[in-house]
Amino acid sequence: MSLSLLLEPTRPEPLIFALIHGPELCDLFFNKAQLISTGDGSEVYRGRFFWPSDYQGEEAICKLAFRPGAMAAVDREAKTYSTKLRHLQGICVPQCFGYFVSINEDKPMSCTVLRYCGEPIQKPFPELDVAFKTALVHAAVHIHDAGVKHNAWSERHVLDFDGLPMIVGLGNAKEHKCKRSKKIVEGTPAPQMEDFKCKELYQLCKDLNYWKPGMIKYMGANVQITRGLNVKRLVATAPKYVPREVALKAAKVAIERHIKLNYPDKYEVWKKKQIQARKPTSGSS
């Protein structure tokens, strides 16, 4: 099976490639190409990919490599799509049409062709809406559960595919047995890394601001939030030399500041409940 790349005007001569792994079809074409990015020994094109007897074609991305390091990365990425992530193609990673190597031995080149799945997200991770963040976390979990560590999470490797994330940039991916021990829930206090046990997913959630702070500032220190946030538990962490009334007052101030800063949408309701709790009950003297 062969693939013909027509990359005018960047590369005026047609390039012919042989399939290394991918669907066993004949006479594939990639043309109407537009160079969209370059790297160290690589070029990325957006164009149209044609199957046999297909006159319409479909939008696709061709990643062309022509230096050893870039060729190894393209090979690794294509293998990852086609093996461990095969069942996730079209779900949270693009469909991969194959990995190809140039038939011209004098000019070593390789390429992979992926279905076009949108452009990289334009907002930084923390500014994404909650629904997109959640879908992104789910995609990352699926990739880890498939035995793959992405190894290069960034905004440029997350495509916006009609409002859902598609993950690319797997040239540095590695095999991975995920040891995470906790469910990832948006808006809950961040666990400690040593309790969570998966560094990559932990860092991604931190970069997304997917969790609320797992620590509260109290009496000049950061105190871990373990079993909920209340005055009694916080006072128990105060230094022994601090009078109880001082520790109690500081705990109330710290909790109010923490909720106001990190849960602004819930602050007013929380404040009203505190005021209600301080009112004497009916019948009391």
N, C-alpha and C positions, 0 to 999 in steps of 0.2 A: 504494500500500500504506500502511496506517495502523497505528499502535500506540496503544493506549489504556492509560494509566497510572492505576491506582486506588491512591492513596497515603494513604488514610485511616489515622489521624485527622490526620496532619501536613498534608495538603492535601485538604480535603474534596471539592473539585470534581474530576471526571475530567479528565485532561489528554490531548489528542489530538495525535499527532505524525505527520509524514510521513517516509517513508524517504528518506535521502540516498544511502547506499550500504550494501549487504547483500543477503541472499537476497530474491528477488522473490516475496513471499507476501502474502496479504491478511489483514486483520483479526486482528492480533496483540494479545494482552492481557498485562499485567503487574499482578497484584494480590496480595492477602494480604501486603502489604508491611510490613516493619519497618525503621524508620530505624536504621542502624547507625553512621553517622558523618556529620559535617558538615565542610565546609572553607570557604575563602574563595570564596563564590559557587557552592558545590556541595553536594549531598546524596547519600549513598549508601544504597540500600535493598536489603534481601534479601527476596525474595518468590518467587512462582511465575510462570513464563512459559508462556503457552499459545499453541500453534500452531493454525491452523484445524482444526476438528473434533477437537481434543485436549481431552479432559475431565479428564485427570489433571494435565497440566502438569509442569514440572520446575523444580527450584530454580535461581534465577538471581540475578544482581546487576545492579541498575540504577543507573548513575551519572548523576545529573541536574545540569545546569549552567544557571545563570541570570544570570551576569555575563560580560562579554566575555572576560576572561582565562581563566576556567574553561571557557567554551564552546570557546575555541581549543584548550585542552589536551585536552578530551574528543574534539574533532574529530581532533586529531593522533593521539591514542591509538587511536581506532577505525580510522583510515586505516592505521596501522601494523599493527594486527592483520589487517586485511582485504587488505593488499597484500604487503609484504615478509615478514610472518610468517604468511601464510595457511597455508603448508605445515606450520607448527609448531603450529597450533591443535589442542588436545587432547593435545599431546605435551609441550610445556613452557610454553605460554601457553594461557589458556582459549579456548574457542570463542566467537567474537563473533557475535551475532545481528543486529547492524546498528547504524548510526548514524542518529539521527532528529532532526528539527527541529520545534518546535511550529508548528502551523498558525495560532496566535493571534499575529498580528504586533504586537499591542499589548504582549505580554509575551514577549519573546524567550527561548526556552529550547532546550536540546538535551540529548540523552541517548544513552547507549550501553548495551546489554544484553549481559552476559556469562554464560556458564554458570557456576554455582556450583562452585568447585573447592577448597573447604576454607577454613580460617582462617589468618591469618598465623602464622608460626612463633613459638613462645613463648621459645625460647632465643636468646641473642646468637650471632652468627655463629661466634665461636671455640669455643662449647660444643656445636655441632652434631656428630653422629657422623660418622665419616669417610665412610660410604656416602652420607649425605645431602649432605655437602659435595661429594663427587665428582659426584653427579648435578646439583648446582647449578652447578658449574663447567662441566660438559658443556652444560647449558642456556644458560649465558652465552655459551659458544663458538658454539653453534648460532645464537643471536641475532646475534652479531657476524658470523658467516659469511653471514647473510642480509642484511647491510648495515645493521644497526641498532645504535646506541649507546644503551643504556638511559638513562644520564645521571642516575639517581637510585637507585642500589642502597642498600637498607636492609632490615632484617628485616621491616618492615611490607609490603614489596612482594614477599615470597616466601611463597606459600601452601603448607601441608602438605596435599597431595592423596594420601591413603592412603600416606604415606611417601615420596612423590616431590614435588619442587618444581614449582610452577606460578608463573610470573613475571607480575606485574601492575605497575601504576603507570608506564605508558609515556607519560604525558602530556607529559613533557619529552624524549622520545626524539628522536634525530637520525639522519640518514643517516650511514653510517660505512663506511669501507673499512679493515678491520682489517689492521694491518701486523705483527702479532705474528710473531716469528721463531723461537720456541722452543715445543716441546711442553710442556704443563703436566702435571707428574707429582707426585702427592701425596707428601709426606715427603722430597723432595729439597731441597738447599740453594737458597734463593731466588736467582734470577739478578739481575743489575743491571738497572735500568729501561732504561738506554740500550741494553742488549743484547736485552731482551725486546720493546720497541718498541710496546707497546699499554698506555697508561696506565690505562684503565678495568679491563681484565682483570687487570693487575698489582696494582692497588689492591684489587680484590675478593679475589684470592688472599691478599694480605697481611691483609685484614680477617678472612678465614676462618681465619687461621693454617694455610693449606693447605701452605705450604712450611716447611721448617726454616730457621733463620737462615742467611743467606748469608755472614755474617762471623763471625770468631772473635776474641775478645779476647786479645791477646798483646803483652806488653812495653808496656802502656799505650796500645795502639792497636787499631783494628778492622782485621783483615786479611781480605781477600776469599778465600773458599774457591773455588778454580777447578777444579782437577783432582783432587779427593779431598783427604782430610785425613791428612797424615802429618808426622812430626817433621822430616824433611829439608827439605820445602818450606817449613815454617813457620820453621825456623832461617834459611833463606835470606832472609827478610824482616827479620831482626833488624838493628838499627843496627850500623854497622861498628865502633863503639867498644866494643861489648859482647863480652866474652870468649866464645869458642865454648862452653865448658863451662857458663857461665851461661845462654847462649841455649838450649842443649840442654835443660837442666833446666827452664827456663821453658816451653819448647815442650811437654814431656811433661806438665807440670802443666796448661797451657792446654788441651791436647787432652782430658785426662781430665775436666777440669771441663766442657768443652763437651759431651762425650758424656753425662756423667752428668746434665746439666741438660736437654739437648734430645733425647736418645735413651734415656730411663730404662729402657725395655723391653729394650734391647740392651746396657745397661751391664755387667751381670754377666758375660755371655758375652764381651764385649770384654775385661773385666778378667782373666778366666781365660786368654784367649789371650795377654795380655801377660805373665802369670806363666809360662806354658808357654814362651814365647819366650826368657825370661831363664834358664831352666834349662839346664845344660850337656847337650849331646847325649851319648848313650851312646858310650863309648870315648874321650871326650876327657879330658885330664889336668887 
